[in-house]
Amino acid sequence: MSAPLDFNSTAFYGDIDGMHATLRELRAQGPVYRDVNGIWGVLTHGDIIDVERRDTIFCSGQGYRFVGAPGEQDTIALDGDEHAEQRRLVSRRFTPKAVNDLLPAIHKIYDELFADFLDTG
């Protein structure tokens, strides 16, 4: 990796091949990486699971992105029981069966949007 990494950079995420090459290199160096903004990137699946399960140490409620949003109440910004409660509200709608059941409606909407796009050039 030639330059310090910025996890907030759209250029980093816009170059998929480059992003994956950089993440492979970082994983070879260690399980975490701190970018130029001070953001910690957890780089291995096992470590990500560990972080997700220890919300008393690694908490999203104090900010999960570089620019904080105090009082944010969406699921990713909550920890512990509050996170679990919100997640339970929507999780059954995202099972493989539930998503599969929506495919006819998704295809219909897609076909209508695509047809409109083709008609307008």
N, CA, C and O atoms as CSV, one atom per row, in Angstrom:
chain,resi,resn,atom,element,x,y,z
A,1,MET,N,N,0.856,-1.175,0.000
A,1,MET,CA,C,0.000,0.000,0.000
A,1,MET,C,C,0.898,1.233,0.000
A,1,MET,O,O,1.725,1.409,0.895
A,2,SER,N,N,0.734,2.060,-0.985
A,2,SER,CA,C,1.665,3.177,-1.155
A,2,SER,C,C,1.284,4.404,-0.324
A,2,SER,O,O,2.171,5.068,0.213
A,3,ALA,N,N,0.017,4.718,-0.204
A,3,ALA,CA,C,-0.412,5.917,0.525
A,3,ALA,C,C,-1.261,5.509,1.722
A,3,ALA,O,O,-1.872,4.440,1.719
A,4,PRO,N,N,-1.301,6.364,2.751
A,4,PRO,CA,C,-2.168,6.052,3.890
A,4,PRO,C,C,-3.624,5.906,3.442
A,4,PRO,O,O,-4.098,6.657,2.590
A,5,LEU,N,N,-4.304,4.963,4.008
A,5,LEU,CA,C,-5.683,4.654,3.626
A,5,LEU,C,C,-6.670,5.585,4.313
A,5,LEU,O,O,-6.493,5.942,5.477
A,6,ASP,N,N,-7.703,5.972,3.589
A,6,ASP,CA,C,-8.794,6.790,4.110
A,6,ASP,C,C,-10.087,6.002,3.912
A,6,ASP,O,O,-10.581,5.877,2.791
A,7,PHE,N,N,-10.632,5.471,5.011
A,7,PHE,CA,C,-11.866,4.684,4.926
A,7,PHE,C,C,-13.069,5.537,4.524
A,7,PHE,O,O,-14.116,4.989,4.179
A,8,ASN,N,N,-12.946,6.850,4.561
A,8,ASN,CA,C,-14.030,7.729,4.117
A,8,ASN,C,C,-13.938,8.095,2.643
A,8,ASN,O,O,-14.810,8.795,2.129
A,9,SER,N,N,-12.913,7.641,1.964
A,9,SER,CA,C,-12.682,8.026,0.580
A,9,SER,C,C,-13.589,7.261,-0.384
A,9,SER,O,O,-13.606,6.030,-0.392
A,10,THR,N,N,-14.330,7.993,-1.184
A,10,THR,CA,C,-15.153,7.333,-2.205
A,10,THR,C,C,-14.276,6.678,-3.263
A,10,THR,O,O,-14.680,5.693,-3.880
A,11,ALA,N,N,-13.077,7.216,-3.476
A,11,ALA,CA,C,-12.159,6.615,-4.448
A,11,ALA,C,C,-11.749,5.209,-4.011
A,11,ALA,O,O,-11.591,4.321,-4.848
A,12,PHE,N,N,-11.577,5.003,-2.701
A,12,PHE,CA,C,-11.218,3.680,-2.183
A,12,PHE,C,C,-12.293,2.658,-2.537
A,12,PHE,O,O,-11.979,1.567,-3.011
A,13,TYR,N,N,-13.551,3.002,-2.310
A,13,TYR,CA,C,-14.654,2.069,-2.567
A,13,TYR,C,C,-15.012,2.010,-4.053
A,13,TYR,O,O,-15.602,1.027,-4.502
A,14,GLY,N,N,-14.671,3.030,-4.810
A,14,GLY,CA,C,-14.985,3.075,-6.232
A,14,GLY,C,C,-14.095,2.182,-7.080
A,14,GLY,O,O,-14.463,1.817,-8.197
A,15,ASP,N,N,-12.936,1.830,-6.563
A,15,ASP,CA,C,-12.011,0.942,-7.266
A,15,ASP,C,C,-12.075,-0.430,-6.591
A,15,ASP,O,O,-11.269,-0.731,-5.711
A,16,ILE,N,N,-13.033,-1.254,-7.004
A,16,ILE,CA,C,-13.293,-2.530,-6.336
A,16,ILE,C,C,-12.046,-3.411,-6.303
A,16,ILE,O,O,-11.695,-3.950,-5.254
A,17,ASP,N,N,-11.385,-3.558,-7.434
A,17,ASP,CA,C,-10.187,-4.413,-7.464
A,17,ASP,C,C,-9.101,-3.858,-6.552
A,17,ASP,O,O,-8.463,-4.607,-5.812
A,18,GLY,N,N,-8.893,-2.560,-6.604
A,18,GLY,CA,C,-7.900,-1.925,-5.744
A,18,GLY,C,C,-8.265,-2.042,-4.276
A,18,GLY,O,O,-7.397,-2.279,-3.435
A,19,MET,N,N,-9.549,-1.878,-3.962
A,19,MET,CA,C,-10.005,-2.000,-2.581
A,19,MET,C,C,-9.711,-3.400,-2.054
A,19,MET,O,O,-9.170,-3.553,-0.958
A,20,HIS,N,N,-10.066,-4.424,-2.835
A,20,HIS,CA,C,-9.832,-5.796,-2.384
A,20,HIS,C,C,-8.347,-6.094,-2.247
A,20,HIS,O,O,-7.944,-6.793,-1.318
A,21,ALA,N,N,-7.533,-5.578,-3.150
A,21,ALA,CA,C,-6.078,-5.783,-3.047
A,21,ALA,C,C,-5.543,-5.131,-1.768
A,21,ALA,O,O,-4.728,-5.721,-1.058
A,22,THR,N,N,-6.004,-3.926,-1.484
A,22,THR,CA,C,-5.569,-3.228,-0.271
A,22,THR,C,C,-6.005,-3.982,0.974
A,22,THR,O,O,-5.219,-4.137,1.908
A,23,LEU,N,N,-7.252,-4.454,1.000
A,23,LEU,CA,C,-7.734,-5.182,2.175
A,23,LEU,C,C,-6.988,-6.497,2.361
A,23,LEU,O,O,-6.720,-6.893,3.495
A,24,ARG,N,N,-6.644,-7.186,1.266
A,24,ARG,CA,C,-5.829,-8.403,1.379
A,24,ARG,C,C,-4.474,-8.085,2.005
A,24,ARG,O,O,-4.001,-8.803,2.886
A,25,GLU,N,N,-3.863,-7.011,1.545
A,25,GLU,CA,C,-2.565,-6.599,2.078
A,25,GLU,C,C,-2.669,-6.255,3.565
A,25,GLU,O,O,-1.807,-6.638,4.355
A,26,LEU,N,N,-3.719,-5.535,3.940
A,26,LEU,CA,C,-3.896,-5.162,5.338
A,26,LEU,C,C,-4.144,-6.381,6.219
A,26,LEU,O,O,-3.618,-6.461,7.329
A,27,ARG,N,N,-4.946,-7.334,5.729
A,27,ARG,CA,C,-5.198,-8.562,6.507
A,27,ARG,C,C,-3.906,-9.334,6.745
A,27,ARG,O,O,-3.741,-9.952,7.796
A,28,ALA,N,N,-2.991,-9.305,5.784
A,28,ALA,CA,C,-1.711,-9.996,5.941
A,28,ALA,C,C,-0.854,-9.331,7.022
A,28,ALA,O,O,-0.001,-9.981,7.627
A,29,GLN,N,N,-1.082,-8.035,7.263
A,29,GLN,CA,C,-0.300,-7.298,8.254
A,29,GLN,C,C,-0.858,-7.434,9.666
A,29,GLN,O,O,-0.106,-7.331,10.636
A,30,GLY,N,N,-2.152,-7.660,9.796
A,30,GLY,CA,C,-2.739,-7.757,11.129
A,30,GLY,C,C,-4.249,-7.703,11.071
A,30,GLY,O,O,-4.825,-7.465,10.010
A,31,PRO,N,N,-4.888,-7.921,12.191
A,31,PRO,CA,C,-6.357,-8.009,12.198
A,31,PRO,C,C,-7.075,-6.668,12.152
A,31,PRO,O,O,-8.270,-6.621,11.860
A,32,VAL,N,N,-6.360,-5.566,12.439
A,32,VAL,CA,C,-6.997,-4.247,12.408
A,32,VAL,C,C,-6.059,-3.248,11.733
A,32,VAL,O,O,-4.850,-3.461,11.644
A,33,TYR,N,N,-6.650,-2.160,11.264
A,33,TYR,CA,C,-5.867,-1.091,10.641
A,33,TYR,C,C,-6.506,0.233,11.022
A,33,TYR,O,O,-7.729,0.367,11.014
A,34,ARG,N,N,-5.679,1.202,11.353
A,34,ARG,CA,C,-6.186,2.540,11.681
A,34,ARG,C,C,-5.847,3.478,10.528
A,34,ARG,O,O,-4.681,3.638,10.166
A,35,ASP,N,N,-6.883,4.097,9.954
A,35,ASP,CA,C,-6.675,4.945,8.774
A,35,ASP,C,C,-6.239,6.362,9.160
A,35,ASP,O,O,-6.036,6.661,10.336
A,36,VAL,N,N,-6.100,7.222,8.158
A,36,VAL,CA,C,-5.626,8.593,8.374
A,36,VAL,C,C,-6.574,9.418,9.238
A,36,VAL,O,O,-6.164,10.431,9.805
A,37,ASN,N,N,-7.829,9.001,9.347
A,37,ASN,CA,C,-8.819,9.715,10.154
A,37,ASN,C,C,-8.893,9.198,11.585
A,37,ASN,O,O,-9.606,9.761,12.416
A,38,GLY,N,N,-8.160,8.128,11.871
A,38,GLY,CA,C,-8.250,7.508,13.187
A,38,GLY,C,C,-9.337,6.452,13.255
A,38,GLY,O,O,-9.630,5.944,14.337
A,39,ILE,N,N,-9.942,6.110,12.128
A,39,ILE,CA,C,-10.982,5.081,12.088
A,39,ILE,C,C,-10.319,3.711,12.076
A,39,ILE,O,O,-9.408,3.452,11.290
A,40,TRP,N,N,-10.791,2.841,12.959
A,40,TRP,CA,C,-10.273,1.475,12.999
A,40,TRP,C,C,-11.065,0.604,12.042
A,40,TRP,O,O,-12.296,0.599,12.079
A,41,GLY,N,N,-10.381,-0.124,11.197
A,41,GLY,CA,C,-10.994,-1.109,10.313
A,41,GLY,C,C,-10.683,-2.493,10.839
A,41,GLY,O,O,-9.516,-2.856,10.991
A,42,VAL,N,N,-11.709,-3.263,11.116
A,42,VAL,CA,C,-11.546,-4.651,11.556
A,42,VAL,C,C,-11.580,-5.509,10.300
A,42,VAL,O,O,-12.536,-5.435,9.528
A,43,LEU,N,N,-10.542,-6.326,10.084
A,43,LEU,CA,C,-10.291,-6.875,8.760
A,43,LEU,C,C,-10.592,-8.353,8.571
A,43,LEU,O,O,-10.590,-8.830,7.436
A,44,THR,N,N,-10.849,-9.087,9.631
A,44,THR,CA,C,-11.115,-10.514,9.454
A,44,THR,C,C,-12.528,-10.846,9.932
A,44,THR,O,O,-13.060,-10.207,10.839
A,45,HIS,N,N,-13.114,-11.848,9.308
A,45,HIS,CA,C,-14.487,-12.230,9.638
A,45,HIS,C,C,-14.629,-12.561,11.119
A,45,HIS,O,O,-15.549,-12.085,11.783
A,46,GLY,N,N,-13.717,-13.375,11.631
A,46,GLY,CA,C,-13.793,-13.760,13.043
A,46,GLY,C,C,-13.717,-12.561,13.970
A,46,GLY,O,O,-14.445,-12.490,14.960
A,47,ASP,N,N,-12.839,-11.620,13.654
A,47,ASP,CA,C,-12.719,-10.427,14.495
A,47,ASP,C,C,-13.950,-9.528,14.388
A,47,ASP,O,O,-14.352,-8.908,15.373
A,48,ILE,N,N,-14.543,-9.454,13.209
A,48,ILE,CA,C,-15.775,-8.674,13.050
A,48,ILE,C,C,-16.881,-9.270,13.911
A,48,ILE,O,O,-17.594,-8.538,14.598
A,49,ILE,N,N,-17.028,-10.588,13.879
A,49,ILE,CA,C,-18.034,-11.256,14.714
A,49,ILE,C,C,-17.770,-10.970,16.181
A,49,ILE,O,O,-18.699,-10.686,16.936
A,50,ASP,N,N,-16.500,-11.043,16.595
A,50,ASP,CA,C,-16.131,-10.763,17.978
A,50,ASP,C,C,-16.534,-9.345,18.373
A,50,ASP,O,O,-17.107,-9.136,19.442
A,51,VAL,N,N,-16.235,-8.376,17.516
A,51,VAL,CA,C,-16.595,-6.983,17.793
A,51,VAL,C,C,-18.111,-6.847,17.912
A,51,VAL,O,O,-18.609,-6.198,18.831
A,52,GLU,N,N,-18.834,-7.452,16.992
A,52,GLU,CA,C,-20.298,-7.347,17.001
A,52,GLU,C,C,-20.915,-7.929,18.282
A,52,GLU,O,O,-21.964,-7.468,18.731
A,53,ARG,N,N,-20.280,-8.913,18.849
A,53,ARG,CA,C,-20.838,-9.596,20.031
A,53,ARG,C,C,-20.442,-8.943,21.348
A,53,ARG,O,O,-20.975,-9.310,22.395
A,54,ARG,N,N,-19.529,-7.993,21.322
A,54,ARG,CA,C,-19.071,-7.366,22.571
A,54,ARG,C,C,-19.405,-5.877,22.566
A,54,ARG,O,O,-18.522,-5.023,22.495
A,55,ASP,N,N,-20.705,-5.591,22.643
A,55,ASP,CA,C,-21.143,-4.201,22.530
A,55,ASP,C,C,-20.855,-3.367,23.772
A,55,ASP,O,O,-21.034,-2.150,23.741
A,56,THR,N,N,-20.415,-3.985,24.860
A,56,THR,CA,C,-20.014,-3.178,26.016
A,56,THR,C,C,-18.640,-2.562,25.794
A,56,THR,O,O,-18.293,-1.571,26.436
A,57,ILE,N,N,-17.854,-3.143,24.888
A,57,ILE,CA,C,-16.524,-2.624,24.572
A,57,ILE,C,C,-16.544,-1.863,23.256
A,57,ILE,O,O,-16.027,-0.749,23.167
A,58,PHE,N,N,-17.140,-2.465,22.241
A,58,PHE,CA,C,-17.203,-1.877,20.902
A,58,PHE,C,C,-18.634,-1.427,20.665
A,58,PHE,O,O,-19.477,-2.234,20.273
A,59,CYS,N,N,-18.918,-0.172,20.893
A,59,CYS,CA,C,-20.303,0.268,20.813
A,59,CYS,C,C,-20.526,1.207,19.635
A,59,CYS,O,O,-19.705,2.074,19.338
A,60,SER,N,N,-21.657,1.009,18.978
A,60,SER,CA,C,-22.054,1.879,17.876
A,60,SER,C,C,-22.769,3.116,18.390
A,60,SER,O,O,-22.815,4.139,17.707
A,61,GLY,N,N,-23.323,3.027,19.583
A,61,GLY,CA,C,-24.110,4.119,20.132
A,61,GLY,C,C,-23.324,5.402,20.360
A,61,GLY,O,O,-23.922,6.467,20.514
A,62,GLN,N,N,-21.998,5.322,20.385
A,62,GLN,CA,C,-21.184,6.528,20.541
A,62,GLN,C,C,-20.666,7.010,19.187
A,62,GLN,O,O,-19.854,7.933,19.123
A,63,GLY,N,N,-21.128,6.396,18.127
A,63,GLY,CA,C,-20.733,6.777,16.775
A,63,GLY,C,C,-20.123,5.598,16.048
A,63,GLY,O,O,-19.236,4.926,16.574
A,64,TYR,N,N,-20.592,5.351,14.857
A,64,TYR,CA,C,-20.101,4.226,14.068
A,64,TYR,C,C,-19.491,4.697,12.754
A,64,TYR,O,O,-19.111,3.884,11.911
A,65,ARG,N,N,-19.402,5.970,12.590
A,65,ARG,CA,C,-18.773,6.532,11.396
A,65,ARG,C,C,-17.954,7.753,11.830
A,65,ARG,O,O,-18.058,8.214,12.966
A,66,PHE,N,N,-17.162,8.252,10.927
A,66,PHE,CA,C,-16.243,9.333,11.273
A,66,PHE,C,C,-16.976,10.578,11.761
A,66,PHE,O,O,-16.552,11.206,12.731
A,67,VAL,N,N,-18.065,10.937,11.102
A,67,VAL,CA,C,-18.855,12.089,11.518
A,67,VAL,C,C,-19.990,11.574,12.389
A,67,VAL,O,O,-20.872,10.864,11.905
A,68,GLY,N,N,-19.974,11.919,13.644
A,68,GLY,CA,C,-20.977,11.422,14.582
A,68,GLY,C,C,-22.346,12.011,14.341
A,68,GLY,O,O,-22.492,13.070,13.730
A,69,ALA,N,N,-23.348,11.305,14.834
A,69,ALA,CA,C,-24.733,11.768,14.750
A,69,ALA,C,C,-25.396,11.470,16.093
A,69,ALA,O,O,-26.156,10.508,16.206
A,70,PRO,N,N,-25.117,12.281,17.106
A,70,PRO,CA,C,-25.671,12.012,18.435
A,70,PRO,C,C,-27.184,11.874,18.404
A,70,PRO,O,O,-27.880,12.635,17.732
A,71,GLY,N,N,-27.673,10.903,19.135
A,71,GLY,CA,C,-29.110,10.675,19.212
A,71,GLY,C,C,-29.683,9.873,18.065
A,71,GLY,O,O,-30.891,9.643,18.022
A,72,GLU,N,N,-28.846,9.442,17.134
A,72,GLU,CA,C,-29.321,8.644,16.001
A,72,GLU,C,C,-29.968,7.361,16.520
A,72,GLU,O,O,-29.439,6.724,17.431
A,73,GLN,N,N,-31.097,6.982,15.949
A,73,GLN,CA,C,-31.851,5.839,16.458
A,73,GLN,C,C,-32.061,4.728,15.450
A,73,GLN,O,O,-32.865,3.831,15.700
A,74,ASP,N,N,-31.355,4.753,14.299
A,74,ASP,CA,C,-31.518,3.634,13.381
A,74,ASP,C,C,-30.711,2.442,13.904
A,74,ASP,O,O,-29.814,2.600,14.733
A,75,THR,N,N,-31.037,1.285,13.421
A,75,THR,CA,C,-30.536,0.029,13.981
A,75,THR,C,C,-29.028,-0.005,14.131
A,75,THR,O,O,-28.525,-0.435,15.169
A,76,ILE,N,N,-28.300,0.433,13.130
A,76,ILE,CA,C,-26.842,0.333,13.178
A,76,ILE,C,C,-26.242,1.232,14.262
A,76,ILE,O,O,-25.125,0.983,14.716
A,77,ALA,N,N,-26.956,2.260,14.676
A,77,ALA,CA,C,-26.449,3.180,15.691
A,77,ALA,C,C,-26.800,2.738,17.106
A,77,ALA,O,O,-26.426,3.407,18.070
A,78,LEU,N,N,-27.501,1.640,17.244
A,78,LEU,CA,C,-27.919,1.166,18.564
A,78,LEU,C,C,-27.086,-0.034,18.992
A,78,LEU,O,O,-26.502,-0.728,18.159
A,79,ASP,N,N,-27.039,-0.265,20.281
A,79,ASP,CA,C,-26.301,-1.391,20.848
A,79,ASP,C,C,-27.226,-2.255,21.697
A,79,ASP,O,O,-28.312,-1.833,22.095
A,80,GLY,N,N,-26.766,-3.472,21.961
A,80,GLY,CA,C,-27.420,-4.362,22.910
A,80,GLY,C,C,-28.884,-4.608,22.633
A,80,GLY,O,O,-29.287,-4.890,21.504
A,81,ASP,N,N,-29.683,-4.494,23.701
A,81,ASP,CA,C,-31.113,-4.805,23.609
A,81,ASP,C,C,-31.859,-3.888,22.640
A,81,ASP,O,O,-32.776,-4.332,21.949
A,82,GLU,N,N,-31.469,-2.608,22.587
A,82,GLU,CA,C,-32.137,-1.689,21.655
A,82,GLU,C,C,-31.903,-2.117,20.207
A,82,GLU,O,O,-32.822,-2.083,19.388
A,83,HIS,N,N,-30.686,-2.514,19.898
A,83,HIS,CA,C,-30.367,-3.002,18.553
A,83,HIS,C,C,-31.163,-4.272,18.249
A,83,HIS,O,O,-31.772,-4.393,17.186
A,84,ALA,N,N,-31.152,-5.212,19.187
A,84,ALA,CA,C,-31.849,-6.484,18.983
A,84,ALA,C,C,-33.348,-6.263,18.786
A,84,ALA,O,O,-33.970,-6.921,17.952
A,85,GLU,N,N,-33.923,-5.340,19.551
A,85,GLU,CA,C,-35.361,-5.066,19.428
A,85,GLU,C,C,-35.699,-4.527,18.043
A,85,GLU,O,O,-36.664,-4.981,17.428
A,86,GLN,N,N,-34.927,-3.569,17.543
A,86,GLN,CA,C,-35.196,-3.044,16.199
A,86,GLN,C,C,-34.951,-4.108,15.138
A,86,GLN,O,O,-35.702,-4.215,14.169
A,87,ARG,N,N,-33.910,-4.882,15.326
A,87,ARG,CA,C,-33.591,-5.918,14.335
A,87,ARG,C,C,-34.709,-6.958,14.248
A,87,ARG,O,O,-35.045,-7.422,13.159
A,88,ARG,N,N,-35.279,-7.317,15.384
A,88,ARG,CA,C,-36.388,-8.284,15.390
A,88,ARG,C,C,-37.592,-7.783,14.588
A,88,ARG,O,O,-38.326,-8.579,14.003
A,89,LEU,N,N,-37.791,-6.473,14.565
A,89,LEU,CA,C,-38.929,-5.913,13.828
A,89,LEU,C,C,-38.856,-6.189,12.334
A,89,LEU,O,O,-39.892,-6.340,11.687
A,90,VAL,N,N,-37.647,-6.257,11.773
A,90,VAL,CA,C,-37.512,-6.391,10.324
A,90,VAL,C,C,-36.881,-7.703,9.866
A,90,VAL,O,O,-36.995,-8.052,8.691
A,91,SER,N,N,-36.229,-8.428,10.744
A,91,SER,CA,C,-35.415,-9.569,10.317
A,91,SER,C,C,-36.211,-10.648,9.585
A,91,SER,O,O,-35.689,-11.254,8.650
A,92,ARG,N,N,-37.441,-10.900,9.975
A,92,ARG,CA,C,-38.206,-11.965,9.298
A,92,ARG,C,C,-38.558,-11.600,7.859
A,92,ARG,O,O,-38.892,-12.476,7.061
A,93,ARG,N,N,-38.485,-10.313,7.526
A,93,ARG,CA,C,-38.752,-9.875,6.150
A,93,ARG,C,C,-37.551,-10.063,5.232
A,93,ARG,O,O,-37.656,-9.849,4.024
A,94,PHE,N,N,-36.406,-10.464,5.795
A,94,PHE,CA,C,-35.187,-10.611,5.001
A,94,PHE,C,C,-34.636,-12.028,5.018
A,94,PHE,O,O,-33.463,-12.242,4.712
A,95,THR,N,N,-35.471,-12.994,5.373
A,95,THR,CA,C,-35.050,-14.386,5.262
A,95,THR,C,C,-35.024,-14.752,3.777
A,95,THR,O,O,-35.675,-14.088,2.971
A,96,PRO,N,N,-34.282,-15.794,3.406
A,96,PRO,CA,C,-34.274,-16.191,1.989
A,96,PRO,C,C,-35.681,-16.441,1.439
A,96,PRO,O,O,-35.979,-16.046,0.312
A,97,LYS,N,N,-36.544,-17.087,2.217
A,97,LYS,CA,C,-37.906,-17.358,1.742
A,97,LYS,C,C,-38.691,-16.064,1.544
A,97,LYS,O,O,-39.377,-15.901,0.535
A,98,ALA,N,N,-38.594,-15.145,2.503
A,98,ALA,CA,C,-39.339,-13.891,2.391
A,98,ALA,C,C,-38.888,-13.086,1.172
A,98,ALA,O,O,-39.717,-12.529,0.453
A,99,VAL,N,N,-37.590,-13.027,0.944
A,99,VAL,CA,C,-37.081,-12.295,-0.222
A,99,VAL,C,C,-37.504,-13.003,-1.503
A,99,VAL,O,O,-37.889,-12.354,-2.475
A,100,ASN,N,N,-37.433,-14.319,-1.508
A,100,ASN,CA,C,-37.849,-15.099,-2.676
A,100,ASN,C,C,-39.316,-14.845,-3.010
A,100,ASN,O,O,-39.684,-14.745,-4.180
A,101,ASP,N,N,-40.150,-14.742,-1.976
A,101,ASP,CA,C,-41.575,-14.476,-2.191
A,101,ASP,C,C,-41.814,-13.103,-2.836
A,101,ASP,O,O,-42.837,-12.891,-3.488
A,102,LEU,N,N,-40.878,-12.186,-2.654
A,102,LEU,CA,C,-41.014,-10.842,-3.223
A,102,LEU,C,C,-40.510,-10.741,-4.664
A,102,LEU,O,O,-40.741,-9.734,-5.333
A,103,LEU,N,N,-39.829,-11.773,-5.139
A,103,LEU,CA,C,-39.228,-11.694,-6.473
A,103,LEU,C,C,-40.205,-11.334,-7.590
A,103,LEU,O,O,-39.854,-10.517,-8.440
A,104,PRO,N,N,-41.421,-11.903,-7.634
A,104,PRO,CA,C,-42.344,-11.489,-8.709
A,104,PRO,C,C,-42.628,-9.986,-8.696
A,104,PRO,O,O,-42.658,-9.354,-9.752
A,105,ALA,N,N,-42.834,-9.415,-7.516
A,105,ALA,CA,C,-43.098,-7.971,-7.427
A,105,ALA,C,C,-41.854,-7.173,-7.811
A,105,ALA,O,O,-41.954,-6.154,-8.495
A,106,ILE,N,N,-40.691,-7.631,-7.374
A,106,ILE,CA,C,-39.436,-6.947,-7.715
A,106,ILE,C,C,-39.219,-6.976,-9.227
A,106,ILE,O,O,-38.858,-5.962,-9.824
A,107,HIS,N,N,-39.437,-8.125,-9.838
A,107,HIS,CA,C,-39.272,-8.247,-11.294
A,107,HIS,C,C,-40.254,-7.344,-12.044
A,107,HIS,O,O,-39.892,-6.730,-13.047
A,108,LYS,N,N,-41.484,-7.263,-11.563
A,108,LYS,CA,C,-42.489,-6.412,-12.208
A,108,LYS,C,C,-42.067,-4.943,-12.160
A,108,LYS,O,O,-42.136,-4.238,-13.166
A,109,ILE,N,N,-41.632,-4.492,-10.990
A,109,ILE,CA,C,-41.190,-3.103,-10.846
A,109,ILE,C,C,-39.972,-2.847,-11.727
A,109,ILE,O,O,-39.895,-1.822,-12.405
A,110,TYR,N,N,-39.035,-3.766,-11.715
A,110,TYR,CA,C,-37.828,-3.638,-12.530
A,110,TYR,C,C,-38.198,-3.541,-14.012
A,110,TYR,O,O,-37.701,-2.670,-14.726
A,111,ASP,N,N,-39.074,-4.443,-14.467
A,111,ASP,CA,C,-39.471,-4.431,-15.874
A,111,ASP,C,C,-40.140,-3.108,-16.252
A,111,ASP,O,O,-39.885,-2.572,-17.330
A,112,GLU,N,N,-40.992,-2.582,-15.373
A,112,GLU,CA,C,-41.661,-1.310,-15.656
A,112,GLU,C,C,-40.658,-0.163,-15.721
A,112,GLU,O,O,-40.733,0.676,-16.618
A,113,LEU,N,N,-39.724,-0.122,-14.778
A,113,LEU,CA,C,-38.712,0.938,-14.773
A,113,LEU,C,C,-37.798,0.829,-15.986
A,113,LEU,O,O,-37.448,1.834,-16.604
A,114,PHE,N,N,-37.419,-0.388,-16.317
A,114,PHE,CA,C,-36.519,-0.598,-17.437
A,114,PHE,C,C,-37.203,-0.221,-18.751
A,114,PHE,O,O,-36.590,0.401,-19.619
A,115,ALA,N,N,-38.476,-0.599,-18.892
A,115,ALA,CA,C,-39.225,-0.252,-20.107
A,115,ALA,C,C,-39.311,1.270,-20.243
A,115,ALA,O,O,-39.121,1.800,-21.337
A,116,ASP,N,N,-39.594,1.977,-19.150
A,116,ASP,CA,C,-39.655,3.443,-19.201
A,116,ASP,C,C,-38.307,4.030,-19.600
A,116,ASP,O,O,-38.240,4.984,-20.376
A,117,PHE,N,N,-37.254,3.466,-19.074
A,117,PHE,CA,C,-35.913,3.936,-19.396
A,117,PHE,C,C,-35.625,3.760,-20.883
A,117,PHE,O,O,-35.093,4.664,-21.527
A,118,LEU,N,N,-35.975,2.605,-21.421
A,118,LEU,CA,C,-35.719,2.337,-22.849
A,118,LEU,C,C,-36.548,3.252,-23.729
A,118,LEU,O,O,-36.078,3.722,-24.765
A,119,ASP,N,N,-37.795,3.507,-23.313
A,119,ASP,CA,C,-38.664,4.390,-24.095
A,119,ASP,C,C,-38.141,5.818,-24.155
A,119,ASP,O,O,-38.323,6.511,-25.156
A,120,THR,N,N,-37.491,6.257,-23.081
A,120,THR,CA,C,-37.021,7.656,-23.038
A,120,THR,C,C,-35.595,7.800,-23.538
A,120,THR,O,O,-35.100,8.918,-23.684
A,121,GLY,N,N,-34.930,6.686,-23.802
A,121,GLY,CA,C,-33.569,6.752,-24.337
A,121,GLY,C,C,-32.580,7.049,-23.254
A,121,GLY,O,O,-31.382,7.142,-23.521
